[in-house]
Amino acid sequence: MELLRPADPARIGGHRLLGRLGVGGMGVVYLGRTDAGALAAIKVILPEYATDDDFRTRFRREAEAARLVDSPWVVAVTGADTEGEQPWLATAFEPGPALSEAVARCGPLPARSVRVLGRFLSRALTAVHAAGLVHRDVKPGNVLLTADGPRLIDFGIARATESTTLTGNDLVIGTPGFLSPEQATGGSCAAGPASDVFSLGCLLAYAATGRPPFGSGAVDALLHRTVHGAPDLDAVEDPELRFLLESLLAKEPGERPTAAELDARIAEDVPHDSVDWLPADVAALITDRSVGMLGLPDIEPTLAEKMPQPGPGRRRALLLAGAGLVVAAGGGFAVREWLRDEAGGSGADPSGERGWVIGVQADLSGPQSAAGRAQERGVRLAARRFNARKDKRFTLTVKVLDDRGDAVRARRVAEEFTRDRDVLAVVGPTGDRTTEAVLGAYDEAMLPVLTVSSLQLAYAPRAKRSFFQAGPCEAALCGPIIDRLVLRPGVERLGVLLDRAGGRIAHQVGYLTTMRTGLLTSGTTYPRVIPAGTRDLAPVVDDMLAHASDAFFYAGDVTGAARTARALAAASFEGPRMAIHTVMGARFIEEAGKSAEGWEFTAPYIDATAPAAREFTVAHRAEYHAPPAPWAAEAYDVAGLVTAAVTALVRGAGTPERPERAALVAGIAASSYKGVSRTYAFDEDHRLKGSDAYLYGVRNGRFVPLGAAPKPTAGAGRSPRPYA
């Protein structure tokens, strides 16, 4: 934002102006604030165009068109005066960067992010077309990325689908590189809803590759390629995304899906009030813009040129104040220390010596990307906390590599980390397959690698000297499940549904729960193995009830869990029922409906509202404008464990020299570290000691935390005890 100039007005249409957002050939866009405090972007037409009847008519049509569209993904009109001496149009102000800026600064988006973006914008265009309009200028510069989703902006050349054009043949009716073949050859009247869909395809291809699909250069050549050439999608590696883009970029309008059909075709969920669908650097860019808006000064009756610009420290403080957060000092560290930027910034030590780097190997764009992104955030916050300490012996930086959940790529990522002599240890990988794939590489280099979310009982035979399983394995999670379900009045037999659709983890947890129930309690089990592909679970549930099952545990996939919930509800079963933690998510509630009520889960990750996680949650919200997702606190803890072990070795040596990797492996193995989620200590096989877990339940249609899971009472008797 630029400062106001002396000739700029102080107020427009009930808005006090704060600064200039941009200047075009036909007008100026200001940032304004209403008396009620709402921010707005105000487009004001230059005087020389305000007297042009045709231009005023087009501007009036823009305001009318924008008012017709009702969608959360289209920027809303908040006011306009198209008839006054100085016409203006105000829209809700969105502080995020344009997609064009985000890609230029941070690079192409991963495939999942592009699909989510496509679904958001397909809904925006569905609303535009439902209003009888065609946008005609869908391009990266007209999409803003905000903290709660993208916004489509600028209806300056939109028109009704049945209207006659008011533009002449020599006026721009789109942006070369992002317009459709019918726009390029037929003029403005040829642009229908299918033209916007083609432009959306160009936009998504740009987001995925960093360049327009028909290249750049001379306009005539660019238009010719748009009409006659094939789009350049060679850099799109994801086959699903490539197929989607090819359908959007079909030359014939009738061969393209409609915006509504595109929405239905994309399977990615549309997240709300979150930037988790975007890469971390793009999310940080959005956050910085949002934080900057919190630092705007109050309106004073003085010249706008004197308006001070808030520095980073003030912005962060205002963010905390704006969120209504009050944190007591003492005990640990203050919130302000969490939020300082990592010293150095470039990944190198400011002294010019070798860096002290903690690596993150995570699935950031594959099937477990939500967990991977959460872990990356946790590690980054841990590094910032450490770097804020006055007594630190070194400055820690973070290096993140995306293995996409693919075993082959995971091995390449591990090899890159092992070759980087500055990397002290690696947090990750995210999943079981990728963890198995990298153990040999990390062990050969004796580089410590700590996973918090790969919890399988056993891995493929290979050396694991430098590997630490920093989360409770599946066998450890069975104890809390049995304790919660069986050790309560009225429960004698546990029905276990082992659904093969859930894969290996479901099989192991279901089998271990069945086997250990008789070892830990005086109860019995009635297990049933469900073949993969079974759709009707009612007969299975009826059989289990007929065999006196008093409680149920389901180990399988989300769809099977929802079917089990519906079958139990239909049978009027109201006893205790739990499912494996991997099915806990919004989809379970959506598919199970009211039948989800009362179901519970035992999970290996802490809830953000737990007292032990309070300070961590405050810092996470301040930094990322969102509560911590599952696995963020655990990754934060493990990064803290690593830095504590490194610090102990440096202090013990009495010199600032970096410890050898083998020494750090031994130091971690001998550690006992109290973190946010649990105390971390390892047995001789480098498995986490203890079985700390957390309970969650569905209450009133949503997941709520129920606190720490009860500790298993192994060896304490085989009779049921009262359930609390």
C-alpha positions in Angstrom: 0.0 0.0 0.0 1.3 3.5 -0.9 0.7 6.6 1.1 -2.0 9.0 0.0 -0.9 12.0 -2.0 -1.9 15.6 -1.3 -4.4 15.7 -4.1 -6.2 12.6 -3.0 -9.5 13.0 -1.2 -9.7 12.3 2.5 -13.1 10.6 2.4 -15.3 8.9 -0.3 -18.8 7.7 0.2 -18.6 7.3 4.0 -15.1 5.8 3.9 -12.0 7.5 5.4 -9.1 6.7 3.1 -6.0 5.1 4.5 -3.8 4.7 1.4 -3.5 3.7 -2.3 -3.7 0.1 -3.2 -3.1 0.6 -6.9 -3.4 2.8 -9.9 -4.7 1.9 -13.4 -5.2 3.7 -16.6 -8.8 4.6 -15.8 -8.8 5.0 -12.0 -7.3 4.7 -8.6 -8.0 2.0 -6.0 -7.9 3.2 -2.4 -8.0 1.4 1.0 -10.7 2.9 3.1 -12.4 2.3 6.4 -16.0 2.9 7.3 -17.0 4.7 10.5 -17.9 1.2 11.8 -14.4 0.0 11.2 -14.9 -2.2 8.1 -12.1 -2.1 5.5 -13.0 -1.6 1.8 -11.2 -1.4 -1.5 -12.6 1.6 -3.3 -12.2 2.0 -7.1 -12.6 5.7 -8.1 -12.8 6.7 -11.7 -10.5 9.4 -13.0 -12.3 12.7 -13.9 -11.5 12.4 -17.6 -13.4 9.1 -17.9 -16.2 10.2 -15.5 -17.5 12.5 -18.3 -17.5 9.8 -20.9 -21.0 8.4 -21.3 -20.0 5.1 -22.7 -17.4 4.5 -20.0 -19.8 5.5 -17.3 -22.3 3.0 -18.7 -19.7 0.3 -18.6 -18.8 1.2 -15.0 -22.5 1.2 -14.0 -22.8 -2.3 -15.6 -19.7 -3.5 -13.6 -21.4 -2.4 -10.3 -24.7 -4.0 -11.3 -23.0 -7.2 -12.3 -20.9 -7.5 -9.2 -24.0 -7.0 -7.0 -25.8 -9.9 -8.7 -23.2 -12.5 -7.6 -23.7 -14.2 -4.2 -20.7 -16.4 -3.3 -18.2 -16.5 -0.4 -15.5 -16.9 -3.1 -16.4 -13.7 -5.0 -15.4 -10.4 -3.4 -18.6 -8.7 -2.2 -19.7 -5.2 -3.2 -20.3 -3.0 -0.2 -21.3 0.2 -1.8 -21.2 2.3 -5.1 -22.1 5.6 -6.6 -22.2 5.3 -10.4 -24.1 8.5 -11.0 -22.2 11.1 -9.0 -19.5 13.5 -10.3 -16.8 11.1 -9.1 -18.1 7.5 -9.7 -16.8 4.9 -7.2 -17.3 1.2 -6.4 -16.4 -0.3 -3.0 -15.8 -4.0 -2.3 -14.8 -5.8 0.9 -11.1 -5.6 1.3 -9.1 -8.8 1.2 -5.5 -8.4 2.4 -4.1 -11.5 0.7 -1.7 -11.5 -2.3 -2.9 -12.2 -5.8 -2.3 -15.7 -7.2 0.1 -14.2 -9.7 2.3 -12.7 -6.9 2.2 -15.9 -4.8 3.4 -18.1 -7.7 6.0 -15.5 -8.8 7.4 -15.3 -5.2 7.0 -18.9 -4.0 6.9 -21.0 -7.2 4.2 -23.4 -8.6 1.7 -24.9 -6.3 1.6 -28.7 -5.6 -1.1 -30.7 -7.3 -3.4 -30.9 -4.3 -3.3 -27.2 -3.8 -4.2 -26.6 -7.5 -7.1 -29.0 -7.2 -8.4 -27.3 -4.1 -8.0 -23.9 -5.8 -9.9 -25.2 -8.8 -12.8 -26.3 -6.6 -13.0 -23.0 -4.8 -13.0 -21.1 -8.1 -15.4 -23.5 -9.8 -17.9 -22.5 -7.1 -17.2 -18.8 -7.6 -17.8 -19.2 -11.4 -21.0 -21.3 -10.7 -22.4 -18.3 -8.8 -21.3 -15.9 -11.5 -22.9 -17.9 -14.2 -26.1 -18.5 -12.1 -26.4 -14.8 -12.0 -26.5 -14.7 -15.8 -23.0 -13.3 -16.1 -19.7 -14.1 -17.8 -16.6 -12.8 -16.0 -14.4 -12.7 -19.1 -11.2 -12.0 -17.3 -10.4 -15.0 -15.1 -6.6 -14.7 -14.6 -4.1 -15.1 -11.7 -4.1 -11.3 -11.1 -7.9 -11.4 -10.4 -7.7 -14.1 -7.8 -6.7 -13.1 -4.2 -5.5 -15.7 -1.8 -6.8 -15.0 1.7 -6.7 -16.7 5.1 -10.1 -18.4 4.5 -9.9 -19.1 0.8 -9.5 -17.4 -2.6 -11.6 -14.6 -3.9 -12.5 -13.8 -7.5 -12.4 -10.1 -8.1 -12.8 -7.4 -10.9 -16.0 -7.5 -12.9 -14.8 -4.6 -15.0 -15.4 -6.4 -18.3 -18.1 -8.8 -17.2 -21.4 -8.9 -19.1 -24.7 -10.6 -19.0 -24.9 -13.7 -21.2 -27.8 -12.3 -23.3 -26.7 -8.7 -23.4 -25.3 -6.8 -26.4 -21.7 -5.6 -26.1 -20.9 -2.0 -25.3 -17.2 -2.4 -26.1 -15.7 -1.8 -29.4 -13.5 -4.2 -31.4 -10.4 -2.3 -30.4 -11.0 -2.7 -26.6 -9.4 -5.5 -24.5 -12.0 -8.2 -23.7 -9.7 -10.4 -21.8 -6.0 -11.0 -21.0 -4.0 -12.8 -23.7 -2.6 -16.1 -22.3 -5.8 -16.5 -20.2 -8.6 -16.0 -22.6 -10.5 -18.7 -24.6 -10.3 -19.5 -28.3 -13.8 -18.0 -28.8 -12.7 -14.8 -27.2 -9.6 -14.7 -29.4 -11.5 -15.2 -32.6 -15.1 -14.1 -32.1 -15.0 -10.9 -30.0 -16.8 -10.2 -26.8 -20.2 -11.6 -27.9 -18.6 -15.1 -28.3 -17.6 -15.3 -24.7 -20.1 -17.5 -22.8 -19.8 -19.4 -19.5 -17.6 -22.0 -21.2 -15.1 -19.3 -22.0 -14.6 -18.6 -18.2 -14.0 -22.4 -17.7 -11.3 -22.3 -20.4 -9.7 -19.3 -18.7 -9.9 -21.1 -15.4 -8.0 -24.0 -17.0 -5.3 -21.5 -18.1 -5.2 -20.1 -14.5 -4.8 -23.6 -12.9 -2.1 -24.6 -15.4 -0.3 -21.4 -14.5 -0.6 -22.2 -10.8 0.7 -25.8 -11.4 3.7 -24.9 -13.6 4.4 -21.2 -13.1 3.7 -20.2 -16.7 0.7 -19.8 -19.0 -0.1 -23.0 -20.9 0.1 -21.2 -24.3 3.4 -19.4 -23.6 4.0 -15.7 -23.8 5.4 -13.1 -26.2 3.8 -11.3 -29.1 0.0 -11.0 -28.7 -0.7 -12.2 -32.2 1.4 -15.3 -31.8 0.0 -16.0 -28.4 -3.6 -15.8 -29.7 -2.7 -18.1 -32.6 -1.4 -20.7 -30.2 -4.5 -20.4 -28.0 -6.7 -21.1 -31.0 -4.7 -23.7 -32.8 -2.0 -25.1 -30.5 -1.9 -27.7 -27.7 -1.4 -26.4 -24.2 2.0 -27.0 -22.6 1.3 -29.3 -19.7 4.6 -31.2 -19.7 5.5 -29.9 -16.2 2.2 -31.3 -14.7 3.4 -34.6 -13.2 0.1 -35.5 -11.5 -1.9 -37.6 -14.0 -5.3 -36.7 -12.3 -4.6 -33.0 -12.5 -3.3 -33.2 -16.0 -6.4 -34.9 -17.2 -8.5 -32.3 -15.5 -6.7 -29.4 -17.1 -6.9 -31.0 -20.6 -10.7 -31.2 -20.2 -10.9 -27.5 -19.2 -8.7 -26.5 -22.1 -10.7 -28.3 -24.8 -10.9 -26.1 -27.9 -14.6 -26.6 -28.4 -16.8 -24.9 -25.7 -19.2 -27.8 -25.6 -16.5 -30.3 -24.7 -15.6 -28.5 -21.5 -17.3 -29.2 -18.2 -19.5 -26.5 -16.7 -18.3 -24.8 -13.6 -20.8 -26.8 -11.5 -19.7 -30.0 -13.2 -16.1 -29.2 -12.4 -17.0 -28.7 -8.7 -18.5 -32.1 -8.6 -15.6 -33.7 -10.5 -12.8 -32.5 -8.1 -12.7 -34.8 -5.1 -10.5 -32.6 -2.9 -12.4 -31.2 0.1 -12.8 -27.4 0.3 -11.3 -26.4 3.7 -12.8 -23.4 5.5 -11.0 -20.8 7.6 -7.7 -22.3 6.9 -4.6 -22.0 4.6 -3.6 -25.6 5.2 -4.3 -26.4 1.6 -1.5 -24.2 0.5 2.3 -24.6 0.8 3.9 -23.2 3.9 5.6 -20.3 2.2 2.4 -19.2 0.5 0.5 -19.5 3.7 3.2 -17.4 5.4 2.8 -14.7 2.7 -1.0 -14.6 3.3 -0.4 -14.5 7.1 2.0 -11.6 6.8 -0.5 -9.6 4.7 -3.2 -10.3 7.3 -1.0 -9.4 10.2 -0.1 -6.2 8.4 -3.7 -5.1 8.3 -4.0 -5.5 12.0 -1.3 -3.0 12.3 -3.2 -0.2 10.5 -3.3 3.0 12.6 -6.4 4.5 14.0 -7.9 7.3 11.8 -6.8 10.7 12.9 -7.7 14.0 11.3 -4.2 14.6 9.9 -2.6 14.3 6.6 -2.4 10.7 5.3 1.3 11.2 4.3 2.2 11.1 8.0 0.6 7.7 8.6 3.3 5.5 10.3 4.1 2.1 9.0 4.0 -0.7 11.6 7.1 -2.7 12.1 7.1 -6.5 12.5 7.1 -6.4 16.3 4.1 -4.1 16.4 2.2 -6.2 13.9 2.7 -9.4 15.9 1.6 -7.6 19.1 -1.5 -6.3 17.4 -2.2 -9.8 16.1 -2.3 -11.0 19.7 -4.3 -8.1 20.9 -6.8 -8.4 18.0 -7.3 -12.1 18.9 -8.1 -11.2 22.5 -5.2 -13.2 23.9 -3.8 -12.6 27.4 -0.9 -14.7 28.4 0.7 -14.6 31.9 4.5 -14.1 32.1 6.7 -16.6 33.9 7.1 -20.3 33.6 8.8 -21.3 30.3 8.8 -18.4 27.9 6.7 -15.5 26.8 4.6 -15.5 23.7 6.6 -12.7 22.2 9.7 -15.1 22.2 7.7 -17.7 20.2 7.0 -15.2 17.5 10.5 -13.8 16.7 11.8 -14.6 13.3 14.5 -17.2 13.1 17.8 -15.5 13.2 19.8 -15.6 10.0 16.8 -16.2 7.8 18.8 -17.7 5.0 19.5 -21.0 6.7 23.1 -20.2 7.3 24.7 -19.2 10.6 25.2 -15.4 10.7 28.8 -16.0 11.7 29.5 -17.7 8.4 30.2 -21.0 10.1 28.4 -24.2 9.1 24.7 -24.1 9.7 22.9 -26.0 12.4 19.9 -27.5 10.5 17.0 -29.7 11.5 15.4 -31.4 8.5 11.7 -32.1 8.0 10.8 -35.0 5.6 7.1 -34.9 5.2 4.2 -35.6 2.8 3.2 -32.1 1.9 1.3 -32.8 -1.3 0.2 -36.4 -1.1 -2.4 -38.5 0.8 -1.1 -37.5 4.2 -0.4 -33.9 3.4 -2.5 -32.5 6.3 -0.4 -34.4 8.8 2.8 -33.5 7.0 2.0 -29.8 6.9 1.1 -29.8 10.6 4.4 -31.4 11.4 6.3 -28.8 9.4 4.6 -26.1 11.3 5.4 -27.7 14.7 9.1 -28.0 13.8 9.3 -24.3 12.6 7.7 -23.1 15.9 10.2 -25.2 17.9 13.1 -23.6 16.0 11.7 -20.2 16.7 11.3 -20.9 20.4 14.9 -22.2 20.6 16.3 -19.2 18.7 14.6 -16.8 21.0 16.6 -18.1 24.0 19.3 -15.8 25.2 21.5 -18.7 26.3 21.5 -20.6 23.0 24.8 -22.0 21.8 23.9 -21.9 18.1 21.1 -20.7 15.8 18.8 -23.4 14.4 17.4 -23.3 10.9 14.8 -25.6 9.3 15.1 -27.4 5.9 11.9 -29.0 4.6 11.6 -31.5 1.7 8.3 -32.9 0.4 8.4 -36.7 -0.4 4.7 -36.6 -1.5 4.0 -39.8 0.4 5.8 -41.7 -2.4 8.4 -44.4 -1.4 10.7 -43.7 -4.4 10.7 -40.0 -3.9 11.1 -40.6 -0.1 14.4 -42.3 -0.8 15.7 -39.4 -2.9 14.7 -37.0 -0.2 16.5 -39.1 2.5 19.6 -39.2 0.3 19.6 -35.4 -0.1 19.4 -35.0 3.7 22.2 -37.4 4.4 24.5 -35.6 1.9 23.8 -32.3 3.6 26.6 -32.1 6.2 24.8 -29.3 8.0 21.7 -31.4 8.9 21.8 -32.6 12.5 18.6 -34.7 12.5 15.4 -35.2 10.5 11.8 -35.2 11.8 9.7 -37.5 9.7 8.6 -39.2 7.5 4.9 -38.9 7.7 3.7 -42.4 6.7 4.6 -46.0 7.1 5.6 -46.8 3.5 7.9 -43.8 3.3 9.4 -44.5 6.6 10.2 -48.1 5.6 11.7 -46.8 2.4 14.3 -44.5 4.0 15.6 -46.5 7.0 18.5 -47.9 5.2 19.7 -44.5 3.9 19.5 -42.7 7.2 21.1 -45.6 9.0 24.1 -45.8 6.6 24.7 -42.1 7.2 24.0 -42.5 11.0 21.7 -39.5 10.7 19.1 -39.4 13.4 15.5 -39.6 12.0 12.5 -39.4 14.3 8.9 -40.1 13.2 5.9 -39.1 15.2 3.2 -40.5 12.9 4.5 -43.8 11.5 3.3 -46.1 14.3 3.4 -49.6 12.8 4.4 -52.5 15.0 7.3 -53.7 12.9 9.2 -52.5 9.8 10.9 -54.3 7.0 14.1 -56.1 8.1 16.9 -53.6 7.8 19.2 -51.7 10.2 17.5 -49.1 12.4 20.3 -47.8 14.5 19.6 -44.1 13.9 15.8 -44.5 13.7 13.5 -43.4 16.6 9.8 -44.1 16.7 8.6 -41.1 18.7 5.0 -42.0 18.9 3.2 -44.9 20.6 3.1 -48.0 18.3 -0.1 -49.6 17.4 0.3 -52.3 20.1 0.6 -49.6 22.7 -2.6 -47.9 21.6 -4.6 -51.1 22.1 -4.3 -50.8 25.9 -6.3 -47.6 26.2 -8.9 -48.9 23.7 -9.5 -52.0 25.9 -9.5 -50.0 29.1 -12.1 -47.5 27.7 -14.4 -50.2 26.3 -14.2 -53.3 28.5 -13.3 -52.0 32.0 -16.7 -50.6 32.7 -19.9 -51.9 34.3 -22.1 -54.0 32.1 -19.5 -55.0 29.5 -18.5 -58.6 29.3 -17.9 -59.1 25.6 -16.2 -56.8 23.1 -17.3 -57.2 19.5 -14.3 -56.4 17.2 -15.0 -55.7 13.5 -11.8 -56.1 11.5 -12.5 -54.6 8.1 -9.8 -55.5 5.5 -10.7 -52.3 3.7 -8.6 -50.5 6.3 -5.4 -52.2 5.2 -2.5 -53.3 7.3 -2.9 -50.9 10.2 -6.6 -51.9 10.7 -5.6 -55.6 10.6 -2.9 -55.1 13.2 -4.9 -53.0 15.6 -8.0 -55.2 15.3 -5.9 -58.4 15.9 -4.0 -56.9 18.8 -7.2 -55.6 20.5 -8.7 -59.0 20.2 -5.7 -60.8 21.5 -4.9 -58.5 24.4 -8.5 -58.1 25.8 -8.2 -61.5 27.4 -4.8 -60.7 28.8 -5.7 -57.4 30.4 -9.2 -58.1 31.5 -11.6 -60.9 32.4 -13.7 -59.9 29.4 -14.0 -61.9 26.2 -14.2 -60.9 22.5 -16.3 -61.8 19.5 -14.2 -60.9 16.4 -15.5 -60.7 12.8 -13.3 -60.2 9.8 -15.1 -58.3 7.0 -13.9 -58.9 3.5 -12.8 -55.8 1.6 -15.7 -54.5 -0.6 -18.5 -55.6 1.8 -21.2 -52.9 1.6 -24.0 -54.2 3.8 -22.7 -54.5 7.4 -26.2 -55.0 9.0 -26.0 -58.8 8.9 -22.5 -58.7 10.5 -23.7 -56.3 13.3 -26.9 -58.4 13.9 -24.7 -61.6 14.3 -22.4 -59.8 16.8 -25.4 -58.6 18.8 -26.8 -62.1 18.7 -23.5 -63.3 20.3 -23.9 -60.9 23.2 -21.5 -58.1 22.2 -21.8 -55.4 24.8 -19.3 -53.0 23.2 -17.9 -52.5 19.7 -14.5 -51.6 18.3 -14.2 -51.0 14.5 -10.9 -51.2 12.7 -11.2 -50.4 9.1 -11.8 -47.4 6.8 -14.0 -44.3 7.0 -16.8 -45.6 4.9 -16.9 -48.9 6.8 -17.0 -47.1 10.1 -19.9 -45.0 8.9 -21.8 -48.1 7.8 -21.1 -49.8 11.1 -22.4 -46.7 12.9 -25.6 -46.7 10.9 -26.1 -50.4 11.3 -25.7 -50.2 15.1 -28.1 -47.2 15.3 -30.7 -49.2 13.2 -30.3 -52.0 15.7 -30.9 -49.5 18.6 -27.5 -50.3 20.2 -26.5 -47.6 22.7 -23.5 -49.3 24.3 -19.9 -48.1 24.1 -18.5 -48.0 20.6 -15.1 -46.9 19.3 -13.2 -46.9 16.0 -9.6 -46.8 15.0 -8.2 -43.2 15.1 -7.3 -43.2 11.4 -11.1 -42.8 10.5 -11.5 -39.8 12.8 -12.4 -36.8 10.6 -15.2 -34.8 9.2 -16.0 -37.4 6.6 -17.0 -39.9 9.3 -19.6 -37.5 10.7 -20.8 -36.6 7.2 -21.3 -40.2 6.1 -22.6 -41.5 9.4 -24.9 -38.6 10.1 -26.8 -38.8 13.4 -25.5 -42.3 13.9 -22.0 -40.9 14.6 -23.2 -39.5 17.9 -21.6 -41.1 20.9 -18.7 -42.8 19.0 -15.3 -42.4 20.5 -11.6 -42.7 19.4 -8.3 -43.2 21.1 -5.6 -41.2 19.2 -1.9 -40.7 19.7 -1.9 -37.0 19.3 -2.9 -34.3 21.8 -5.8 -31.9 21.4 -5.0 -28.2 21.0 -7.3 -27.3 23.9 -5.5 -29.5 26.4 -4.0 -27.5 29.3 -0.5 -28.8 28.5 -0.8 -27.4 24.9 -2.1 -24.0 25.8 1.0 -21.9 25.2 1.8 -23.9 22.1 -1.7 -23.4 20.7 -1.5 -19.6 21.4 1.7 -19.4 19.5 0.4 -21.5 16.6 -2.7 -19.4 16.3 -0.7 -16.2 16.3 1.7 -17.5 13.6 -0.6 -19.4 11.3 -4.1 -18.0 12.1 -5.4 -21.5 12.9 -5.3 -23.9 15.8 -2.7 -26.7 15.6 -3.8 -29.7 13.5 -3.1 -33.3 14.7 0.6 -34.1 14.9 1.8 -30.4 15.1 2.5 -30.6 18.8 4.2 -33.9 18.6 6.6 -32.6 15.8 7.2 -29.6 17.9 8.1 -31.8 20.9 10.5 -34.0 18.9 12.3 -30.9 17.4 12.7 -29.7 21.0 14.1 -33.1 22.0 16.7 -32.9 19.2 17.7 -29.3 20.1 18.0 -30.2 23.8 20.2 -33.2 23.0 22.4 -31.1 20.7 22.7 -28.4 23.4 23.7 -31.0 26.0 26.4 -32.4 23.8 27.8 -28.9 23.0 27.8 -27.9 26.7 29.4 -31.2 27.7 32.2 -30.7 25.1 32.8 -27.2 26.4 33.3 -26.0 22.8 30.9 -24.6 20.2 31.8 -27.5 17.8 28.9 -29.5 16.3 28.4 -33.0 17.6 29.0 -36.0 15.3 25.9 -37.7 14.1 26.6 -40.9 15.9 27.1 -39.0 19.2 23.7 -37.3 18.7 22.0 -40.7 18.1 23.4 -41.8 21.4 22.4 -38.6 23.1 18.8 -38.8 21.8 18.6 -42.5 22.9 19.6 -41.5 26.4 17.3 -38.5 26.6 14.2 -38.0 28.8 12.4 -34.9 27.5 9.1 -33.5 28.8 7.2 -32.1 25.9 3.7 -30.6 25.2 2.1 -34.0 24.4 4.1 -36.5 26.6 7.5 -37.3 28.1 9.8 -38.7 25.4 12.1 -41.5 26.4 13.1 -44.5 24.3 13.8 -48.2 25.0 16.8 -50.2 23.7 15.0 -50.6 20.3 14.5 -46.8 20.0 10.7 -47.2 20.6 8.9 -44.6 22.7 8.4 -45.7 26.2 4.8 -45.5 27.6 1.4 -45.5 25.9 0.1 -42.0 26.3 -3.0 -41.5 24.2 -5.9 -39.1 24.1 -9.7 -39.6 23.9 -12.0 -37.9 21.5 -15.8 -38.3 21.0 -18.6 -37.2 18.8 -20.9 -34.9 20.8 -23.6 -32.9 19.2 -22.4 -33.6 15.7 -18.7 -32.6 16.2 -15.5 -34.1 17.6 -14.6 -33.0 21.1 -11.6 -33.9 23.2 -12.3 -36.1 26.3 -8.9 -35.8 27.9 -6.1 -38.2 28.3 -6.8 -41.9 27.9 -6.7 -43.9 31.1 -3.5 -45.8 31.6 -3.8 -49.5 31.0 -3.8 -51.5 34.3 -1.7 -54.4 33.1 -1.2 -57.0 35.8 -3.6 -55.2 38.2 -6.2 -57.9 38.1 -8.6 -59.4 35.5 -11.9 -58.2 36.8 -13.7 -55.2 35.5 -13.3 -52.1 37.6 -15.8 -49.1 37.8 -15.8 -47.0 34.7 -15.4 -43.2 35.1 
